[in-house]
Structure formats: structure tokens, C-alpha cells
């Protein structure tokens, strides 16, 4: 068991790839409000695409060299527009920011991932002649977390979709969720009930993932206000952590804790309320996971798009992804419940299990609030 756990942690230390496939050039003004909006949008794209894009920013209002470069780019590309933000991807240019332009920028990035093109801005910046053929004679490559650079022309999309699901189950946000689940399960003394609750959590999390990926994961990632989601989850988990610590402090007292009263209500009917609460937590936390980490589901969409998967084949690839995600999550949950049985419930630590669980949950909340970037799969 110890060797398995050590292996999982060592696996997480495998370095990510670092190749940028598509260069996005942004010319902006330091105090420009619309530029600020675009920079936030590009940050979200960088979170989604990871090392598959590189964003070069050029401030033009206070930097004459950058301003001259922007004018040269406009001239070479015969762009008669004016003002900032000004975005250049390959030979495509966008002035200003709107929902329509956001969609066009993302579509252009996808097109460049399918058919790589030269970065014209770098040619102009280095004083080189722009080549007549802008298409790069390169294989279509995605840089995936843990897996590194994958040649999509030489890799089966079915094998890759399964592998991506496995990797997603090991991403930092997934591990964070496992820590939260560990804290929650430490409050349940009965072995069977603990396993049922963990199983319910894993099943609901996988179903939420499936629903989002079958609909539109980009809508979730791009439009859901992360701060609102994180705040809501943090409030719920703080209450849970407080209940567990309250239960520990009143363990030997006559006064029943709030958690004890709730358990008394649920013990009579196989803890249905706990299952419902666990399912609701799984739904909300999974939404945060997809919106917060985002990388692998979006890269899966890119892979499917490049491979021309659609309709039934696209749905089957998603199921392939979800099955691997579910199996790894189930295995981690099973290992975790076994560890609770052996290291906590069968030792003197049992009396402190709810205290440990409450502290774990509150530590997880601290990461969610103060260090959310740590939970991203791609940075």
C-alpha cells in the first residue's frame, strides 16, 4: 500500500511540457479598459490551452518601440484599423474586444493548432521578410500536462482520450477534491456507510463531468464567475469543517454536537440526507474543478476537433474519457477508505478523526481562497 501511494506522488512530479504551438500577440495601452478586458480573456485562454499557446504582450502607449512595431505590423498586413487592443495571430488581426471577437480569437487559435502557421509579428520584429507560404510544414502536436507533446497524426484518438481521462484524475484540482473527500469521510465511523458516501461522491462527480463535456465545457469555463463558485464552495466547506471540529470538542460531553444530531436523523434510513448532501457537494465541487482547472477537458475538445470527431464518435470519445476518469477516481477513493480504516479507525486516532477531518477541510478551503492557481492543471 505504501509503495502504491509513493508511486502516485512520484507520478505527479513528472514535468509538464513547455512547447508553445500558437503565438498570440497583443498590443495594448497601459490604462486602456478594453485592453484590460482582453488581457483577462487571454489569461482564461492560457488557462485552457496551457503550453499550446504563448501570449506576447506589447504596451504601446508608453513604449515607442512597441508602438512602431504595431504600426509596421498593420502596414505589412494591410490593416487599416486603429486603436487598441490589437491582437495578431498568424496573419489574422483583431481590433477591439467583444463577444464576437472573443469567439473569433478562439477559433483562430484552434485553426492554427490544426494547421500551424508562422508568427508574422516575429518576422517583422526581427526585420525578416514574411514568407509567401504562411503554413508550417509540421505535424499537428498538442502539448498535454504530464503526457507532454503528443503527435495527433500518429496517435489513436481512442487511446489518447482514455489517457487524458487518466491524467485528469491526477490533476492538482482532482487531488484537492480527494483531500476534501478524505476530510468528509473521516467524520463517518461506519465502514460501509463511509464507502457508500465515497462511491456516491465519485459517481456524481463523474456524471457532472460527463454532462459538461457532452454539452459545452467552454461555456462553463468561460462564463461561470469563478470567484462566486469558489466563495460558495468555501462557505459550505467552512461550515462542514466547523461541524466536525464542534463534534470532536463535544465528543465526551452530554451536549450533542450539531453533526451528531444530523447523524441521528439520518441513521434510521441508511443516511439518505448524507448521501444527498454528498451528491450536492460533488456537483458543485466538480463544477469548480472544471471551471478552475479546465485544461484537460478543453484540450480534449481540441484533440477531438483536430481529429474530426463528431456526433457519435465524439460522444464515444467522451465516454472513453469519463470511464478512465471514473476508474482512477474510484481507485483513489478505495485506497483512501482503506487508509482511513487501517490508520485511523483501528487506532487511537479514531477519537481525533473528526478533528483531523475538519482541519483537512479548512486547509483545503485556504488553498481554494488564497492559492487557487496551485489547483490549475495547466499554468
C-alpha positions as CSV (number, residue, x, y, z in Angstrom):
1,X,0.0,0.0,0.0
2,X,2.8,2.4,0.9
3,X,4.5,1.7,-2.4
4,X,1.3,2.4,-4.3
5,X,0.8,5.8,-2.6
6,X,4.5,6.7,-3.1
7,X,4.2,5.8,-6.7
8,X,1.2,8.1,-7.2
9,X,3.0,11.1,-5.6
10,X,6.1,10.4,-7.7
11,X,3.9,10.3,-10.8
12,X,2.6,13.7,-10.0
13,X,6.2,15.1,-10.1
14,X,6.6,14.3,-13.8
15,X,7.4,17.6,-15.5
16,X,4.9,19.2,-17.9
17,X,5.8,20.0,-21.5
18,X,6.8,23.6,-22.4
19,X,6.3,24.0,-26.2
20,X,4.0,26.8,-27.4
21,X,2.3,26.0,-30.7
22,X,0.3,29.2,-31.3
23,X,1.7,32.7,-30.7
24,X,-0.9,35.3,-29.7
25,X,0.4,38.9,-29.9
26,X,-1.4,41.6,-28.0
27,X,-0.7,45.3,-28.5
28,X,-2.3,47.2,-25.6
29,X,-2.4,50.5,-23.7
30,X,-1.5,50.6,-20.1
31,X,-4.6,52.3,-18.8
32,X,-7.0,51.1,-21.5
33,X,-10.1,49.5,-20.0
34,X,-10.9,47.4,-23.1
35,X,-7.3,46.2,-23.1
36,X,-7.7,45.0,-19.5
37,X,-10.8,43.0,-20.6
38,X,-8.8,41.4,-23.4
39,X,-5.9,40.5,-21.1
40,X,-8.3,38.8,-18.7
41,X,-9.8,36.9,-21.6
42,X,-6.4,35.8,-22.9
43,X,-5.5,34.7,-19.4
44,X,-8.5,32.4,-19.5
45,X,-7.4,31.0,-22.8
46,X,-3.9,30.4,-21.4
47,X,-5.5,28.5,-18.6
48,X,-7.4,26.4,-21.1
49,X,-4.8,25.8,-23.7
50,X,-1.8,25.7,-21.4
51,X,1.6,25.4,-23.2
52,X,-0.1,25.1,-26.6
53,X,-0.3,28.9,-26.8
54,X,2.2,31.7,-26.0
55,X,0.9,35.2,-25.4
56,X,3.3,38.1,-26.2
57,X,2.2,41.5,-24.9
58,X,3.4,44.8,-26.2
59,X,2.5,48.0,-24.3
60,X,2.3,50.8,-27.0
61,X,1.2,54.0,-25.2
62,X,4.4,54.3,-23.1
63,X,6.8,52.4,-25.3
64,X,7.6,53.9,-28.7
65,X,9.4,50.8,-29.9
66,X,6.3,48.7,-29.3
67,X,4.1,51.3,-31.0
68,X,6.4,51.4,-34.1
69,X,6.2,47.6,-34.2
70,X,2.4,47.7,-34.1
71,X,2.4,50.3,-37.0
72,X,4.7,48.1,-39.0
73,X,2.5,45.1,-38.5
74,X,-0.6,47.0,-39.5
75,X,1.2,48.2,-42.6
76,X,2.6,44.8,-43.6
77,X,-0.8,43.1,-43.1
78,X,-2.6,46.0,-44.9
79,X,-4.7,46.5,-41.8
80,X,-6.4,50.0,-41.9
81,X,-7.8,49.7,-38.4
82,X,-6.7,51.9,-35.5
83,X,-6.6,51.7,-31.7
84,X,-6.0,49.1,-29.1
85,X,-6.4,46.3,-28.1
86,X,-4.9,45.0,-31.3
87,X,-4.4,41.2,-31.5
88,X,-2.4,39.4,-34.1
89,X,-2.4,35.6,-34.6
90,X,-0.6,34.4,-37.7
91,X,-1.9,36.7,-40.4
92,X,-5.2,37.3,-38.6
93,X,-5.8,40.6,-36.8
94,X,-8.5,41.8,-34.4
95,X,-9.0,45.4,-33.2
96,X,-11.1,45.9,-30.1
97,X,-12.8,43.4,-27.9
98,X,-16.4,42.0,-28.0
99,X,-18.0,38.6,-27.6
100,X,-17.8,38.1,-31.3
101,X,-14.1,38.9,-31.4
102,X,-13.5,36.6,-28.5
103,X,-15.1,33.8,-30.4
104,X,-13.1,34.6,-33.5
105,X,-9.8,34.7,-31.5
106,X,-10.5,31.3,-30.0
107,X,-11.5,29.9,-33.5
108,X,-8.3,31.3,-34.9
109,X,-6.2,29.6,-32.2
110,X,-8.0,26.3,-33.0
111,X,-7.3,26.7,-36.7
112,X,-3.6,27.4,-36.0
113,X,-3.4,24.2,-33.9
114,X,-4.9,22.2,-36.8
115,X,-2.8,23.9,-39.4
116,X,0.2,25.6,-37.8
117,X,1.2,29.0,-39.3
118,X,4.2,31.3,-39.0
119,X,4.2,34.1,-36.4
120,X,4.3,37.1,-38.7
121,X,5.0,39.6,-35.8
122,X,8.2,37.8,-35.0
123,X,9.4,38.1,-38.7
124,X,8.5,41.9,-38.7
125,X,10.1,42.4,-35.3
126,X,13.4,40.7,-36.5
127,X,13.4,42.6,-39.8
128,X,12.9,39.5,-41.8
129,X,10.9,39.0,-45.0
130,X,7.5,37.5,-44.5
131,X,7.3,34.1,-46.3
132,X,4.8,33.7,-49.1
133,X,3.6,30.4,-47.7
134,X,2.4,31.0,-44.1
135,X,1.7,27.3,-43.4
136,X,4.3,25.5,-41.4
137,X,5.2,22.0,-42.7
138,X,4.8,20.4,-39.2
139,X,2.8,17.6,-37.7
140,X,-0.2,18.6,-35.6
141,X,1.1,18.4,-32.0
142,X,-0.7,19.1,-28.7
143,X,1.3,19.7,-25.5
144,X,-0.6,17.9,-22.8
145,X,0.0,18.0,-19.0
146,X,2.1,15.0,-17.9
147,X,1.8,13.4,-21.3
148,X,4.0,16.1,-22.9
149,X,4.0,16.6,-26.7
150,X,1.7,14.3,-28.5
151,X,1.6,13.9,-32.3
152,X,-2.1,13.7,-33.1
153,X,-1.3,12.4,-36.6
154,X,0.3,9.3,-35.1
155,X,-1.8,8.7,-32.0
156,X,-5.1,6.9,-31.8
157,X,-7.8,9.4,-30.6
158,X,-9.4,6.5,-28.6
159,X,-6.1,5.7,-26.8
160,X,-5.5,9.4,-26.3
161,X,-9.0,10.1,-24.9
162,X,-8.6,7.3,-22.4
163,X,-5.1,8.6,-21.3
164,X,-6.4,12.1,-21.0
165,X,-9.1,10.9,-18.6
166,X,-6.5,9.2,-16.5
167,X,-4.3,12.3,-16.4
168,X,-7.3,14.5,-15.5
169,X,-8.0,12.2,-12.5
170,X,-4.5,13.1,-11.2
171,X,-4.6,16.8,-11.8
172,X,-4.0,19.2,-8.8
173,X,-7.7,20.1,-8.6
174,X,-8.7,16.4,-8.5
175,X,-6.2,15.7,-5.8
176,X,-7.6,18.7,-3.9
177,X,-11.1,17.2,-4.2
178,X,-9.7,13.9,-2.9
179,X,-8.3,15.7,0.2
180,X,-11.8,17.3,0.7
181,X,-13.4,13.9,0.4
182,X,-10.9,12.5,2.8
183,X,-11.9,15.1,5.4
184,X,-15.6,14.5,4.9
185,X,-15.3,10.7,5.2
186,X,-13.2,11.0,8.4
187,X,-16.5,12.1,10.1
188,X,-18.2,8.8,9.3
189,X,-17.3,5.9,11.7
190,X,-19.2,3.2,10.0
191,X,-17.1,1.4,7.3
192,X,-19.9,0.5,4.9
193,X,-21.5,4.0,5.2
194,X,-18.2,5.6,4.6
195,X,-17.6,3.6,1.4
196,X,-21.2,4.3,0.1
197,X,-20.7,8.0,0.6
198,X,-17.4,8.0,-1.1
199,X,-18.8,6.0,-4.0
200,X,-21.8,8.4,-4.3
201,X,-19.3,11.3,-4.5
202,X,-17.2,9.7,-7.2
203,X,-20.2,8.7,-9.3
204,X,-21.9,12.1,-9.1
205,X,-18.6,13.9,-9.9
206,X,-18.1,11.7,-13.0
207,X,-21.7,12.3,-14.1
208,X,-21.2,16.1,-13.8
209,X,-18.1,15.8,-15.8
210,X,-19.9,13.8,-18.4
211,X,-22.8,16.3,-18.7
212,X,-20.5,19.3,-19.0
213,X,-18.4,17.6,-21.7
214,X,-21.4,16.4,-23.7
215,X,-22.8,20.0,-23.6
216,X,-20.2,22.7,-23.7
217,X,-17.4,22.8,-21.3
218,X,-16.1,26.0,-22.8
219,X,-19.2,27.8,-21.8
220,X,-18.7,26.6,-18.2
221,X,-15.1,27.6,-18.2
222,X,-15.5,30.9,-19.9
223,X,-18.7,32.3,-18.4
224,X,-19.1,30.9,-14.9
225,X,-17.8,33.5,-12.4
226,X,-15.1,31.5,-10.6
227,X,-15.0,33.8,-7.6
228,X,-18.7,33.2,-7.0
229,X,-18.2,29.4,-7.3
230,X,-15.2,29.4,-5.0
231,X,-16.9,31.6,-2.5
232,X,-20.0,29.3,-2.4
233,X,-17.9,26.1,-2.1
234,X,-15.7,27.8,0.6
235,X,-18.7,28.7,2.7
236,X,-20.1,25.2,2.6
237,X,-16.8,23.6,3.4
238,X,-16.1,26.0,6.2
239,X,-19.4,25.1,7.8
240,X,-18.6,21.4,7.3
241,X,-15.1,21.8,8.9
242,X,-16.6,23.7,11.8
243,X,-19.3,21.0,12.4
244,X,-16.6,18.3,12.5
245,X,-14.4,20.3,15.0
246,X,-17.5,21.0,17.1
247,X,-18.3,17.3,17.1
248,X,-14.8,16.5,18.3
249,X,-14.9,19.1,21.1
250,X,-18.3,17.8,22.4
251,X,-17.3,14.1,22.0
252,X,-17.2,13.3,25.7
253,X,-19.9,15.9,26.8
254,X,-23.6,15.3,27.3
255,X,-24.4,18.0,24.9
256,X,-24.8,16.6,21.4
257,X,-23.0,18.3,18.6
258,X,-24.8,19.6,15.5
259,X,-23.2,16.8,13.5
260,X,-24.4,14.2,16.0
261,X,-28.0,15.5,15.7
262,X,-27.8,15.4,12.0
263,X,-26.5,11.8,12.1
264,X,-29.2,10.8,14.5
265,X,-31.8,11.9,11.9
266,X,-30.1,10.0,9.1
267,X,-29.0,6.8,10.7
268,X,-32.6,5.5,10.7
269,X,-32.8,5.4,6.9
270,X,-29.3,4.5,5.7
271,X,-28.1,8.1,5.8
272,X,-30.2,9.4,2.9
273,X,-29.6,13.0,3.8
274,X,-25.9,12.5,4.0
275,X,-26.0,10.9,0.5
276,X,-27.9,13.9,-0.8
277,X,-25.6,16.3,0.8
278,X,-22.6,14.4,-0.6
279,X,-24.1,14.4,-4.1
280,X,-24.8,18.1,-3.9
281,X,-21.2,18.8,-2.8
282,X,-19.9,16.6,-5.6
283,X,-21.9,18.6,-8.2
284,X,-20.8,22.0,-7.0
285,X,-17.1,21.0,-6.4
286,X,-16.9,19.3,-9.8
287,X,-18.2,22.5,-11.4
288,X,-15.4,24.4,-9.7
289,X,-12.9,21.7,-10.8
290,X,-13.9,22.0,-14.5
291,X,-14.1,25.8,-14.4
292,X,-10.9,26.2,-12.3
293,X,-8.5,23.7,-13.8
294,X,-10.2,23.4,-17.2
295,X,-7.1,22.4,-19.1
296,X,-7.6,18.8,-20.0
297,X,-11.4,18.9,-20.9
298,X,-10.7,21.8,-23.3
299,X,-7.6,20.1,-24.7
300,X,-9.8,17.1,-25.2
301,X,-12.1,19.2,-27.3
302,X,-9.1,20.5,-29.3
303,X,-7.9,16.9,-29.9
304,X,-11.4,15.8,-31.0
305,X,-11.8,18.8,-33.3
306,X,-8.4,18.2,-34.9
307,X,-9.2,14.5,-35.4
308,X,-12.6,15.4,-36.9
309,X,-14.6,13.5,-34.2
310,X,-18.2,14.5,-34.3
311,X,-21.6,13.1,-33.5
312,X,-21.5,9.5,-32.3
313,X,-17.7,9.3,-32.5
314,X,-17.3,12.4,-30.4
315,X,-19.8,11.1,-27.8
316,X,-18.0,7.7,-27.6
317,X,-14.6,9.5,-27.1
318,X,-16.1,11.5,-24.2
319,X,-17.5,8.2,-22.6
320,X,-14.0,6.8,-23.1
321,X,-12.5,9.8,-21.3
322,X,-15.1,9.6,-18.5
323,X,-14.7,5.9,-17.9
324,X,-11.0,6.2,-17.3
325,X,-11.5,9.3,-15.1
326,X,-14.1,7.4,-13.1
327,X,-12.0,4.3,-12.7
328,X,-9.0,6.2,-11.4
329,X,-11.1,8.3,-9.1
330,X,-12.8,5.1,-7.8
331,X,-9.4,3.5,-7.2
332,X,-8.1,6.6,-5.3
333,X,-11.3,6.6,-3.2
334,X,-10.9,2.9,-2.4
335,X,-7.3,3.4,-1.4
336,X,-8.3,6.4,0.7
337,X,-11.1,4.5,2.6
338,X,-8.7,1.6,3.3
339,X,-6.2,4.1,4.7
340,X,-8.9,5.5,7.0
341,X,-9.7,2.0,8.2
342,X,-6.2,1.0,8.9
343,X,-4.5,4.2,10.0
344,X,-7.4,6.0,11.8
345,X,-10.4,3.9,12.7
346,X,-8.4,0.9,14.0
347,X,-6.1,3.1,16.2
348,X,-6.3,5.6,18.9
349,X,-6.6,8.3,16.2
350,X,-10.3,7.3,15.9
351,X,-11.2,9.7,18.7
352,X,-9.5,12.5,16.7
353,X,-10.8,11.6,13.3
354,X,-13.3,14.4,13.1
355,X,-10.8,16.9,14.3
356,X,-8.4,15.7,11.6
357,X,-11.2,15.8,9.0
358,X,-12.2,19.4,10.0
359,X,-8.6,20.6,9.8
360,X,-8.1,19.0,6.4
361,X,-11.2,20.6,5.0
362,X,-10.2,24.0,6.4
363,X,-6.8,23.7,4.9
364,X,-8.3,22.8,1.6
365,X,-10.5,25.9,1.8
366,X,-7.4,28.0,2.5
367,X,-5.8,26.7,-0.8
368,X,-9.0,27.4,-2.7
369,X,-9.2,31.0,-1.4
370,X,-5.6,32.1,-1.2
371,X,-3.8,29.9,-3.7
372,X,-6.3,29.0,-6.4
373,X,-3.5,29.0,-9.1
374,X,-2.0,25.9,-7.4
375,X,-5.1,24.0,-8.3
376,X,-4.8,24.6,-12.0
377,X,-3.7,21.7,-14.2
378,X,-2.2,24.0,-16.8
379,X,-0.4,27.2,-15.9
